[in-house]
Amino acid sequence: MALRRKFSFVLRGYARKWCEEIDEEMVRVKLLQELVAGGRTVKAAAAA
């Protein structure tokens, strides 16, 4: 059982890291889309 718990914590850590990376990538992509579309200026987009 102890071995399962260790894997559980490891997998939770990986899942958290992957979710954070996906969130960061989505923010980056949204910023690029807005810049290409001309929706906001660079300063306004960076402040959001």
mmCIF entry with sequence, helices, sheets and N, C-alpha, C, O atoms, coordinates in Angstrom:
data_MODEL
# 
_entry.id   MODEL 
# 
_entity.id                         1 
_entity.type                       polymer 
_entity.pdbx_number_of_molecules   1 
# 
_entity_poly.entity_id                      1 
_entity_poly.type                           'polypeptide(L)' 
_entity_poly.nstd_linkage                   no 
_entity_poly.nstd_monomer                   no 
_entity_poly.pdbx_seq_one_letter_code       MALRRKFSFVLRGYARKWCEEIDEEMVRVKLLQELVAGGRTVKAAAAA 
_entity_poly.pdbx_seq_one_letter_code_can   MALRRKFSFVLRGYARKWCEEIDEEMVRVKLLQELVAGGRTVKAAAAA 
_entity_poly.pdbx_strand_id                 A 
# 
loop_
_entity_poly_seq.entity_id 
_entity_poly_seq.num 
_entity_poly_seq.mon_id 
_entity_poly_seq.hetero 
1 1  MET n 
1 2  ALA n 
1 3  LEU n 
1 4  ARG n 
1 5  ARG n 
1 6  LYS n 
1 7  PHE n 
1 8  SER n 
1 9  PHE n 
1 10 VAL n 
1 11 LEU n 
1 12 ARG n 
1 13 GLY n 
1 14 TYR n 
1 15 ALA n 
1 16 ARG n 
1 17 LYS n 
1 18 TRP n 
1 19 CYS n 
1 20 GLU n 
1 21 GLU n 
1 22 ILE n 
1 23 ASP n 
1 24 GLU n 
1 25 GLU n 
1 26 MET n 
1 27 VAL n 
1 28 ARG n 
1 29 VAL n 
1 30 LYS n 
1 31 LEU n 
1 32 LEU n 
1 33 GLN n 
1 34 GLU n 
1 35 LEU n 
1 36 VAL n 
1 37 ALA n 
1 38 GLY n 
1 39 GLY n 
1 40 ARG n 
1 41 THR n 
1 42 VAL n 
1 43 LYS n 
1 44 ALA n 
1 45 ALA n 
1 46 ALA n 
1 47 ALA n 
1 48 ALA n 
# 
_struct_asym.id          A 
_struct_asym.entity_id   1 
# 
loop_
_struct_conf.conf_type_id 
_struct_conf.id 
_struct_conf.pdbx_PDB_helix_id 
_struct_conf.beg_label_comp_id 
_struct_conf.beg_label_asym_id 
_struct_conf.beg_label_seq_id 
_struct_conf.pdbx_beg_PDB_ins_code 
_struct_conf.end_label_comp_id 
_struct_conf.end_label_asym_id 
_struct_conf.end_label_seq_id 
_struct_conf.pdbx_end_PDB_ins_code 
_struct_conf.beg_auth_comp_id 
_struct_conf.beg_auth_asym_id 
_struct_conf.beg_auth_seq_id 
_struct_conf.end_auth_comp_id 
_struct_conf.end_auth_asym_id 
_struct_conf.end_auth_seq_id 
_struct_conf.pdbx_PDB_helix_class 
_struct_conf.details 
_struct_conf.pdbx_PDB_helix_length 
HELX_P HELX_P1 AA1 ALA A 2  ? ALA A 37 ? ALA A 2  ALA A 37 1 ? 36 
HELX_P HELX_P2 AA2 VAL A 42 ? ALA A 47 ? VAL A 42 ALA A 47 1 ? 6  
# 
_struct_conf_type.id          HELX_P 
_struct_conf_type.criteria    ? 
_struct_conf_type.reference   ? 
# 
loop_
_atom_site.group_PDB 
_atom_site.id 
_atom_site.type_symbol 
_atom_site.label_atom_id 
_atom_site.label_alt_id 
_atom_site.label_comp_id 
_atom_site.label_asym_id 
_atom_site.label_entity_id 
_atom_site.label_seq_id 
_atom_site.pdbx_PDB_ins_code 
_atom_site.Cartn_x 
_atom_site.Cartn_y 
_atom_site.Cartn_z 
_atom_site.occupancy 
_atom_site.B_iso_or_equiv 
_atom_site.pdbx_formal_charge 
_atom_site.auth_seq_id 
_atom_site.auth_comp_id 
_atom_site.auth_asym_id 
_atom_site.auth_atom_id 
_atom_site.pdbx_PDB_model_num 
ATOM 1   N N  . MET A 1 1  ? 0.807  -1.202 0.000   1.00 0.00 ? 1  MET A N  1 
ATOM 2   C CA . MET A 1 1  ? 0.000  0.000  0.000   1.00 0.00 ? 1  MET A CA 1 
ATOM 3   C C  . MET A 1 1  ? 0.853  1.271  0.000   1.00 0.00 ? 1  MET A C  1 
ATOM 4   O O  . MET A 1 1  ? 0.511  2.250  -0.662  1.00 0.00 ? 1  MET A O  1 
ATOM 5   N N  . ALA A 1 2  ? 1.951  1.253  0.734   1.00 0.00 ? 2  ALA A N  1 
ATOM 6   C CA . ALA A 1 2  ? 2.796  2.451  0.795   1.00 0.00 ? 2  ALA A CA 1 
ATOM 7   C C  . ALA A 1 2  ? 3.311  2.819  -0.587  1.00 0.00 ? 2  ALA A C  1 
ATOM 8   O O  . ALA A 1 2  ? 3.444  3.998  -0.912  1.00 0.00 ? 2  ALA A O  1 
ATOM 9   N N  . LEU A 1 3  ? 3.598  1.824  -1.389  1.00 0.00 ? 3  LEU A N  1 
ATOM 10  C CA . LEU A 1 3  ? 4.089  2.089  -2.735  1.00 0.00 ? 3  LEU A CA 1 
ATOM 11  C C  . LEU A 1 3  ? 3.026  2.804  -3.566  1.00 0.00 ? 3  LEU A C  1 
ATOM 12  O O  . LEU A 1 3  ? 3.352  3.708  -4.335  1.00 0.00 ? 3  LEU A O  1 
ATOM 13  N N  . ARG A 1 4  ? 1.775  2.415  -3.423  1.00 0.00 ? 4  ARG A N  1 
ATOM 14  C CA . ARG A 1 4  ? 0.692  3.077  -4.157  1.00 0.00 ? 4  ARG A CA 1 
ATOM 15  C C  . ARG A 1 4  ? 0.592  4.547  -3.762  1.00 0.00 ? 4  ARG A C  1 
ATOM 16  O O  . ARG A 1 4  ? 0.377  5.405  -4.618  1.00 0.00 ? 4  ARG A O  1 
ATOM 17  N N  . ARG A 1 5  ? 0.743  4.835  -2.503  1.00 0.00 ? 5  ARG A N  1 
ATOM 18  C CA . ARG A 1 5  ? 0.652  6.220  -2.049  1.00 0.00 ? 5  ARG A CA 1 
ATOM 19  C C  . ARG A 1 5  ? 1.762  7.071  -2.647  1.00 0.00 ? 5  ARG A C  1 
ATOM 20  O O  . ARG A 1 5  ? 1.537  8.219  -3.028  1.00 0.00 ? 5  ARG A O  1 
ATOM 21  N N  . LYS A 1 6  ? 2.954  6.507  -2.727  1.00 0.00 ? 6  LYS A N  1 
ATOM 22  C CA . LYS A 1 6  ? 4.060  7.261  -3.324  1.00 0.00 ? 6  LYS A CA 1 
ATOM 23  C C  . LYS A 1 6  ? 3.757  7.579  -4.785  1.00 0.00 ? 6  LYS A C  1 
ATOM 24  O O  . LYS A 1 6  ? 3.986  8.700  -5.241  1.00 0.00 ? 6  LYS A O  1 
ATOM 25  N N  . PHE A 1 7  ? 3.249  6.601  -5.508  1.00 0.00 ? 7  PHE A N  1 
ATOM 26  C CA . PHE A 1 7  ? 2.893  6.858  -6.903  1.00 0.00 ? 7  PHE A CA 1 
ATOM 27  C C  . PHE A 1 7  ? 1.796  7.903  -6.995  1.00 0.00 ? 7  PHE A C  1 
ATOM 28  O O  . PHE A 1 7  ? 1.813  8.750  -7.888  1.00 0.00 ? 7  PHE A O  1 
ATOM 29  N N  . SER A 1 8  ? 0.847  7.845  -6.080  1.00 0.00 ? 8  SER A N  1 
ATOM 30  C CA . SER A 1 8  ? -0.252 8.802  -6.097  1.00 0.00 ? 8  SER A CA 1 
ATOM 31  C C  . SER A 1 8  ? 0.278  10.226 -5.954  1.00 0.00 ? 8  SER A C  1 
ATOM 32  O O  . SER A 1 8  ? -0.132 11.118 -6.697  1.00 0.00 ? 8  SER A O  1 
ATOM 33  N N  . PHE A 1 9  ? 1.191  10.445 -4.998  1.00 0.00 ? 9  PHE A N  1 
ATOM 34  C CA . PHE A 1 9  ? 1.756  11.781 -4.826  1.00 0.00 ? 9  PHE A CA 1 
ATOM 35  C C  . PHE A 1 9  ? 2.572  12.200 -6.041  1.00 0.00 ? 9  PHE A C  1 
ATOM 36  O O  . PHE A 1 9  ? 2.528  13.359 -6.452  1.00 0.00 ? 9  PHE A O  1 
ATOM 37  N N  . VAL A 1 10 ? 3.309  11.269 -6.609  1.00 0.00 ? 10 VAL A N  1 
ATOM 38  C CA . VAL A 1 10 ? 4.108  11.585 -7.793  1.00 0.00 ? 10 VAL A CA 1 
ATOM 39  C C  . VAL A 1 10 ? 3.197  11.953 -8.953  1.00 0.00 ? 10 VAL A C  1 
ATOM 40  O O  . VAL A 1 10 ? 3.440  12.943 -9.645  1.00 0.00 ? 10 VAL A O  1 
ATOM 41  N N  . LEU A 1 11 ? 2.154  11.167 -9.170  1.00 0.00 ? 11 LEU A N  1 
ATOM 42  C CA . LEU A 1 11 ? 1.236  11.457 -10.270 1.00 0.00 ? 11 LEU A CA 1 
ATOM 43  C C  . LEU A 1 11 ? 0.510  12.779 -10.064 1.00 0.00 ? 11 LEU A C  1 
ATOM 44  O O  . LEU A 1 11 ? 0.281  13.521 -11.019 1.00 0.00 ? 11 LEU A O  1 
ATOM 45  N N  . ARG A 1 12 ? 0.146  13.075 -8.818  1.00 0.00 ? 12 ARG A N  1 
ATOM 46  C CA . ARG A 1 12 ? -0.491 14.367 -8.545  1.00 0.00 ? 12 ARG A CA 1 
ATOM 47  C C  . ARG A 1 12 ? 0.451  15.509 -8.872  1.00 0.00 ? 12 ARG A C  1 
ATOM 48  O O  . ARG A 1 12 ? 0.034  16.533 -9.414  1.00 0.00 ? 12 ARG A O  1 
ATOM 49  N N  . GLY A 1 13 ? 1.707  15.333 -8.546  1.00 0.00 ? 13 GLY A N  1 
ATOM 50  C CA . GLY A 1 13 ? 2.691  16.365 -8.851  1.00 0.00 ? 13 GLY A CA 1 
ATOM 51  C C  . GLY A 1 13 ? 2.845  16.576 -10.349 1.00 0.00 ? 13 GLY A C  1 
ATOM 52  O O  . GLY A 1 13 ? 2.900  17.711 -10.822 1.00 0.00 ? 13 GLY A O  1 
ATOM 53  N N  . TYR A 1 14 ? 2.914  15.472 -11.095 1.00 0.00 ? 14 TYR A N  1 
ATOM 54  C CA . TYR A 1 14 ? 2.999  15.587 -12.549 1.00 0.00 ? 14 TYR A CA 1 
ATOM 55  C C  . TYR A 1 14 ? 1.744  16.223 -13.125 1.00 0.00 ? 14 TYR A C  1 
ATOM 56  O O  . TYR A 1 14 ? 1.834  17.075 -14.008 1.00 0.00 ? 14 TYR A O  1 
ATOM 57  N N  . ALA A 1 15 ? 0.576  15.821 -12.638 1.00 0.00 ? 15 ALA A N  1 
ATOM 58  C CA . ALA A 1 15 ? -0.680 16.380 -13.137 1.00 0.00 ? 15 ALA A CA 1 
ATOM 59  C C  . ALA A 1 15 ? -0.742 17.880 -12.865 1.00 0.00 ? 15 ALA A C  1 
ATOM 60  O O  . ALA A 1 15 ? -1.164 18.651 -13.726 1.00 0.00 ? 15 ALA A O  1 
ATOM 61  N N  . ARG A 1 16 ? -0.325 18.291 -11.676 1.00 0.00 ? 16 ARG A N  1 
ATOM 62  C CA . ARG A 1 16 ? -0.318 19.719 -11.346 1.00 0.00 ? 16 ARG A CA 1 
ATOM 63  C C  . ARG A 1 16 ? 0.622  20.478 -12.266 1.00 0.00 ? 16 ARG A C  1 
ATOM 64  O O  . ARG A 1 16 ? 0.282  21.555 -12.756 1.00 0.00 ? 16 ARG A O  1 
ATOM 65  N N  . LYS A 1 17 ? 1.802  19.920 -12.502 1.00 0.00 ? 17 LYS A N  1 
ATOM 66  C CA . LYS A 1 17 ? 2.783  20.570 -13.375 1.00 0.00 ? 17 LYS A CA 1 
ATOM 67  C C  . LYS A 1 17 ? 2.254  20.684 -14.802 1.00 0.00 ? 17 LYS A C  1 
ATOM 68  O O  . LYS A 1 17 ? 2.388  21.728 -15.439 1.00 0.00 ? 17 LYS A O  1 
ATOM 69  N N  . TRP A 1 18 ? 1.650  19.603 -15.299 1.00 0.00 ? 18 TRP A N  1 
ATOM 70  C CA . TRP A 1 18 ? 1.110  19.627 -16.663 1.00 0.00 ? 18 TRP A CA 1 
ATOM 71  C C  . TRP A 1 18 ? -0.019 20.641 -16.785 1.00 0.00 ? 18 TRP A C  1 
ATOM 72  O O  . TRP A 1 18 ? -0.100 21.358 -17.782 1.00 0.00 ? 18 TRP A O  1 
ATOM 73  N N  . CYS A 1 19 ? -0.891 20.711 -15.783 1.00 0.00 ? 19 CYS A N  1 
ATOM 74  C CA . CYS A 1 19 ? -1.994 21.673 -15.824 1.00 0.00 ? 19 CYS A CA 1 
ATOM 75  C C  . CYS A 1 19 ? -1.463 23.103 -15.822 1.00 0.00 ? 19 CYS A C  1 
ATOM 76  O O  . CYS A 1 19 ? -1.979 23.959 -16.541 1.00 0.00 ? 19 CYS A O  1 
ATOM 77  N N  . GLU A 1 20 ? -0.439 23.362 -15.020 1.00 0.00 ? 20 GLU A N  1 
ATOM 78  C CA . GLU A 1 20 ? 0.154  24.700 -14.995 1.00 0.00 ? 20 GLU A CA 1 
ATOM 79  C C  . GLU A 1 20 ? 0.770  25.047 -16.347 1.00 0.00 ? 20 GLU A C  1 
ATOM 80  O O  . GLU A 1 20 ? 0.628  26.171 -16.827 1.00 0.00 ? 20 GLU A O  1 
ATOM 81  N N  . GLU A 1 21 ? 1.453  24.081 -16.958 1.00 0.00 ? 21 GLU A N  1 
ATOM 82  C CA . GLU A 1 21 ? 2.058  24.329 -18.268 1.00 0.00 ? 21 GLU A CA 1 
ATOM 83  C C  . GLU A 1 21 ? 0.999  24.574 -19.332 1.00 0.00 ? 21 GLU A C  1 
ATOM 84  O O  . GLU A 1 21 ? 1.175  25.430 -20.199 1.00 0.00 ? 21 GLU A O  1 
ATOM 85  N N  . ILE A 1 22 ? -0.090 23.835 -19.272 1.00 0.00 ? 22 ILE A N  1 
ATOM 86  C CA . ILE A 1 22 ? -1.178 24.025 -20.234 1.00 0.00 ? 22 ILE A CA 1 
ATOM 87  C C  . ILE A 1 22 ? -1.803 25.402 -20.041 1.00 0.00 ? 22 ILE A C  1 
ATOM 88  O O  . ILE A 1 22 ? -2.077 26.100 -21.018 1.00 0.00 ? 22 ILE A O  1 
ATOM 89  N N  . ASP A 1 23 ? -2.031 25.800 -18.791 1.00 0.00 ? 23 ASP A N  1 
ATOM 90  C CA . ASP A 1 23 ? -2.593 27.126 -18.514 1.00 0.00 ? 23 ASP A CA 1 
ATOM 91  C C  . ASP A 1 23 ? -1.686 28.226 -19.051 1.00 0.00 ? 23 ASP A C  1 
ATOM 92  O O  . ASP A 1 23 ? -2.162 29.177 -19.671 1.00 0.00 ? 23 ASP A O  1 
ATOM 93  N N  . GLU A 1 24 ? -0.381 28.100 -18.815 1.00 0.00 ? 24 GLU A N  1 
ATOM 94  C CA . GLU A 1 24 ? 0.569  29.101 -19.310 1.00 0.00 ? 24 GLU A CA 1 
ATOM 95  C C  . GLU A 1 24 ? 0.557  29.157 -20.834 1.00 0.00 ? 24 GLU A C  1 
ATOM 96  O O  . GLU A 1 24 ? 0.610  30.239 -21.419 1.00 0.00 ? 24 GLU A O  1 
ATOM 97  N N  . GLU A 1 25 ? 0.489  28.016 -21.462 1.00 0.00 ? 25 GLU A N  1 
ATOM 98  C CA . GLU A 1 25 ? 0.467  27.970 -22.928 1.00 0.00 ? 25 GLU A CA 1 
ATOM 99  C C  . GLU A 1 25 ? -0.817 28.593 -23.474 1.00 0.00 ? 25 GLU A C  1 
ATOM 100 O O  . GLU A 1 25 ? -0.788 29.286 -24.491 1.00 0.00 ? 25 GLU A O  1 
ATOM 101 N N  . MET A 1 26 ? -1.936 28.350 -22.805 1.00 0.00 ? 26 MET A N  1 
ATOM 102 C CA . MET A 1 26 ? -3.201 28.939 -23.254 1.00 0.00 ? 26 MET A CA 1 
ATOM 103 C C  . MET A 1 26 ? -3.162 30.462 -23.150 1.00 0.00 ? 26 MET A C  1 
ATOM 104 O O  . MET A 1 26 ? -3.671 31.160 -24.027 1.00 0.00 ? 26 MET A O  1 
ATOM 105 N N  . VAL A 1 27 ? -2.562 30.974 -22.084 1.00 0.00 ? 27 VAL A N  1 
ATOM 106 C CA . VAL A 1 27 ? -2.418 32.427 -21.934 1.00 0.00 ? 27 VAL A CA 1 
ATOM 107 C C  . VAL A 1 27 ? -1.547 32.972 -23.066 1.00 0.00 ? 27 VAL A C  1 
ATOM 108 O O  . VAL A 1 27 ? -1.865 34.002 -23.659 1.00 0.00 ? 27 VAL A O  1 
ATOM 109 N N  . ARG A 1 28 ? -0.457 32.281 -23.358 1.00 0.00 ? 28 ARG A N  1 
ATOM 110 C CA . ARG A 1 28 ? 0.450  32.722 -24.428 1.00 0.00 ? 28 ARG A CA 1 
ATOM 111 C C  . ARG A 1 28 ? -0.247 32.724 -25.778 1.00 0.00 ? 28 ARG A C  1 
ATOM 112 O O  . ARG A 1 28 ? -0.107 33.670 -26.553 1.00 0.00 ? 28 ARG A O  1 
ATOM 113 N N  . VAL A 1 29 ? -0.996 31.668 -26.059 1.00 0.00 ? 29 VAL A N  1 
ATOM 114 C CA . VAL A 1 29 ? -1.699 31.558 -27.341 1.00 0.00 ? 29 VAL A CA 1 
ATOM 115 C C  . VAL A 1 29 ? -2.769 32.643 -27.459 1.00 0.00 ? 29 VAL A C  1 
ATOM 116 O O  . VAL A 1 29 ? -2.932 33.254 -28.515 1.00 0.00 ? 29 VAL A O  1 
ATOM 117 N N  . LYS A 1 30 ? -3.492 32.874 -26.368 1.00 0.00 ? 30 LYS A N  1 
ATOM 118 C CA . LYS A 1 30 ? -4.528 33.910 -26.394 1.00 0.00 ? 30 LYS A CA 1 
ATOM 119 C C  . LYS A 1 30 ? -3.907 35.275 -26.657 1.00 0.00 ? 30 LYS A C  1 
ATOM 120 O O  . LYS A 1 30 ? -4.445 36.066 -27.431 1.00 0.00 ? 30 LYS A O  1 
ATOM 121 N N  . LEU A 1 31 ? -2.779 35.551 -26.015 1.00 0.00 ? 31 LEU A N  1 
ATOM 122 C CA . LEU A 1 31 ? -2.091 36.815 -26.234 1.00 0.00 ? 31 LEU A CA 1 
ATOM 123 C C  . LEU A 1 31 ? -1.682 36.957 -27.695 1.00 0.00 ? 31 LEU A C  1 
ATOM 124 O O  . LEU A 1 31 ? -1.873 38.014 -28.296 1.00 0.00 ? 31 LEU A O  1 
ATOM 125 N N  . LEU A 1 32 ? -1.123 35.900 -28.265 1.00 0.00 ? 32 LEU A N  1 
ATOM 126 C CA . LEU A 1 32 ? -0.722 35.948 -29.673 1.00 0.00 ? 32 LEU A CA 1 
ATOM 127 C C  . LEU A 1 32 ? -1.917 36.151 -30.588 1.00 0.00 ? 32 LEU A C  1 
ATOM 128 O O  . LEU A 1 32 ? -1.836 36.908 -31.556 1.00 0.00 ? 32 LEU A O  1 
ATOM 129 N N  . GLN A 1 33 ? -3.029 35.482 -30.292 1.00 0.00 ? 33 GLN A N  1 
ATOM 130 C CA . GLN A 1 33 ? -4.234 35.644 -31.110 1.00 0.00 ? 33 GLN A CA 1 
ATOM 131 C C  . GLN A 1 33 ? -4.734 37.086 -31.061 1.00 0.00 ? 33 GLN A C  1 
ATOM 132 O O  . GLN A 1 33 ? -5.128 37.649 -32.082 1.00 0.00 ? 33 GLN A O  1 
ATOM 133 N N  . GLU A 1 34 ? -4.715 37.677 -29.872 1.00 0.00 ? 34 GLU A N  1 
ATOM 134 C CA . GLU A 1 34 ? -5.173 39.052 -29.736 1.00 0.00 ? 34 GLU A CA 1 
ATOM 135 C C  . GLU A 1 34 ? -4.241 40.017 -30.457 1.00 0.00 ? 34 GLU A C  1 
ATOM 136 O O  . GLU A 1 34 ? -4.699 40.985 -31.064 1.00 0.00 ? 34 GLU A O  1 
ATOM 137 N N  . LEU A 1 35 ? -2.950 39.764 -30.396 1.00 0.00 ? 35 LEU A N  1 
ATOM 138 C CA . LEU A 1 35 ? -2.001 40.629 -31.086 1.00 0.00 ? 35 LEU A CA 1 
ATOM 139 C C  . LEU A 1 35 ? -2.173 40.537 -32.591 1.00 0.00 ? 35 LEU A C  1 
ATOM 140 O O  . LEU A 1 35 ? -2.127 41.552 -33.287 1.00 0.00 ? 35 LEU A O  1 
ATOM 141 N N  . VAL A 1 36 ? -2.369 39.337 -33.094 1.00 0.00 ? 36 VAL A N  1 
ATOM 142 C CA . VAL A 1 36 ? -2.556 39.153 -34.537 1.00 0.00 ? 36 VAL A CA 1 
ATOM 143 C C  . VAL A 1 36 ? -3.864 39.787 -34.994 1.00 0.00 ? 36 VAL A C  1 
ATOM 144 O O  . VAL A 1 36 ? -3.931 40.384 -36.068 1.00 0.00 ? 36 VAL A O  1 
ATOM 145 N N  . ALA A 1 37 ? -4.899 39.653 -34.176 1.00 0.00 ? 37 ALA A N  1 
ATOM 146 C CA . ALA A 1 37 ? -6.204 40.213 -34.527 1.00 0.00 ? 37 ALA A CA 1 
ATOM 147 C C  . ALA A 1 37 ? -6.240 41.728 -34.333 1.00 0.00 ? 37 ALA A C  1 
ATOM 148 O O  . ALA A 1 37 ? -7.157 42.393 -34.815 1.00 0.00 ? 37 ALA A O  1 
ATOM 149 N N  . GLY A 1 38 ? -5.253 42.275 -33.632 1.00 0.00 ? 38 GLY A N  1 
ATOM 150 C CA . GLY A 1 38 ? -5.216 43.710 -33.401 1.00 0.00 ? 38 GLY A CA 1 
ATOM 151 C C  . GLY A 1 38 ? -6.211 44.149 -32.342 1.00 0.00 ? 38 GLY A C  1 
ATOM 152 O O  . GLY A 1 38 ? -6.631 45.306 -32.325 1.00 0.00 ? 38 GLY A O  1 
ATOM 153 N N  . GLY A 1 39 ? -6.591 43.241 -31.462 1.00 0.00 ? 39 GLY A N  1 
ATOM 154 C CA . GLY A 1 39 ? -7.581 43.548 -30.443 1.00 0.00 ? 39 GLY A CA 1 
ATOM 155 C C  . GLY A 1 39 ? -7.076 44.470 -29.353 1.00 0.00 ? 39 GLY A C  1 
ATOM 156 O O  . GLY A 1 39 ? -7.816 45.333 -28.879 1.00 0.00 ? 39 GLY A O  1 
ATOM 157 N N  . ARG A 1 40 ? -5.830 44.301 -28.948 1.00 0.00 ? 40 ARG A N  1 
ATOM 158 C CA . ARG A 1 40 ? -5.264 45.113 -27.867 1.00 0.00 ? 40 ARG A CA 1 
ATOM 159 C C  . ARG A 1 40 ? -3.821 45.458 -28.184 1.00 0.00 ? 40 ARG A C  1 
ATOM 160 O O  . ARG A 1 40 ? -3.187 44.840 -29.039 1.00 0.00 ? 40 ARG A O  1 
ATOM 161 N N  . THR A 1 41 ? -3.322 46.451 -27.482 1.00 0.00 ? 41 THR A N  1 
ATOM 162 C CA . THR A 1 41 ? -1.911 46.788 -27.629 1.00 0.00 ? 41 THR A CA 1 
ATOM 163 C C  . THR A 1 41 ? -1.097 45.824 -26.792 1.00 0.00 ? 41 THR A C  1 
ATOM 164 O O  . THR A 1 41 ? -1.649 45.098 -25.965 1.00 0.00 ? 41 THR A O  1 
ATOM 165 N N  . VAL A 1 42 ? 0.196  45.808 -26.994 1.00 0.00 ? 42 VAL A N  1 
ATOM 166 C CA . VAL A 1 42 ? 1.077  44.900 -26.270 1.00 0.00 ? 42 VAL A CA 1 
ATOM 167 C C  . VAL A 1 42 ? 1.036  45.196 -24.779 1.00 0.00 ? 42 VAL A C  1 
ATOM 168 O O  . VAL A 1 42 ? 0.971  44.265 -23.976 1.00 0.00 ? 42 VAL A O  1 
ATOM 169 N N  . LYS A 1 43 ? 1.071  46.476 -24.381 1.00 0.00 ? 43 LYS A N  1 
ATOM 170 C CA . LYS A 1 43 ? 1.071  46.831 -22.968 1.00 0.00 ? 43 LYS A CA 1 
ATOM 171 C C  . LYS A 1 43 ? -0.240 46.419 -22.287 1.00 0.00 ? 43 LYS A C  1 
ATOM 172 O O  . LYS A 1 43 ? -0.218 45.897 -21.172 1.00 0.00 ? 43 LYS A O  1 
ATOM 173 N N  . ALA A 1 44 ? -1.361 46.645 -22.939 1.00 0.00 ? 44 ALA A N  1 
ATOM 174 C CA . ALA A 1 44 ? -2.654 46.281 -22.355 1.00 0.00 ? 44 ALA A CA 1 
ATOM 175 C C  . ALA A 1 44 ? -2.796 44.768 -22.232 1.00 0.00 ? 44 ALA A C  1 
ATOM 176 O O  . ALA A 1 44 ? -3.350 44.274 -21.251 1.00 0.00 ? 44 ALA A O  1 
ATOM 177 N N  . ALA A 1 45 ? -2.312 44.051 -23.199 1.00 0.00 ? 45 ALA A N  1 
ATOM 178 C CA . ALA A 1 45 ? -2.387 42.584 -23.152 1.00 0.00 ? 45 ALA A CA 1 
ATOM 179 C C  . ALA A 1 45 ? -1.483 42.030 -22.066 1.00 0.00 ? 45 ALA A C  1 
ATOM 180 O O  . ALA A 1 45 ? -1.844 41.062 -21.396 1.00 0.00 ? 45 ALA A O  1 
ATOM 181 N N  . ALA A 1 46 ? -0.319 42.626 -21.882 1.00 0.00 ? 46 ALA A N  1 
ATOM 182 C CA . ALA A 1 46 ? 0.606  42.131 -20.864 1.00 0.00 ? 46 ALA A CA 1 
ATOM 183 C C  . ALA A 1 46 ? 0.078  42.437 -19.466 1.00 0.00 ? 46 ALA A C  1 
ATOM 184 O O  . ALA A 1 46 ? 0.364  41.691 -18.530 1.00 0.00 ? 46 ALA A O  1 
ATOM 185 N N  . ALA A 1 47 ? -0.669 43.494 -19.308 1.00 0.00 ? 47 ALA A N  1 
ATOM 186 C CA . ALA A 1 47 ? -1.211 43.864 -18.003 1.00 0.00 ? 47 ALA A CA 1 
ATOM 187 C C  . ALA A 1 47 ? -2.374 42.978 -17.600 1.00 0.00 ? 47 ALA A C  1 
ATOM 188 O O  . ALA A 1 47 ? -2.682 42.878 -16.412 1.00 0.00 ? 47 ALA A O  1 
ATOM 189 N N  . ALA A 1 48 ? -3.021 42.341 -18.544 1.00 0.00 ? 48 ALA A N  1 
ATOM 190 C CA . ALA A 1 48 ? -4.199 41.504 -18.242 1.00 0.00 ? 48 ALA A CA 1 
ATOM 191 C C  . ALA A 1 48 ? -3.866 40.190 -17.641 1.00 0.00 ? 48 ALA A C  1 
ATOM 192 O O  . ALA A 1 48 ? -4.764 39.402 -17.345 1.00 0.00 ? 48 ALA A O  1 
# 
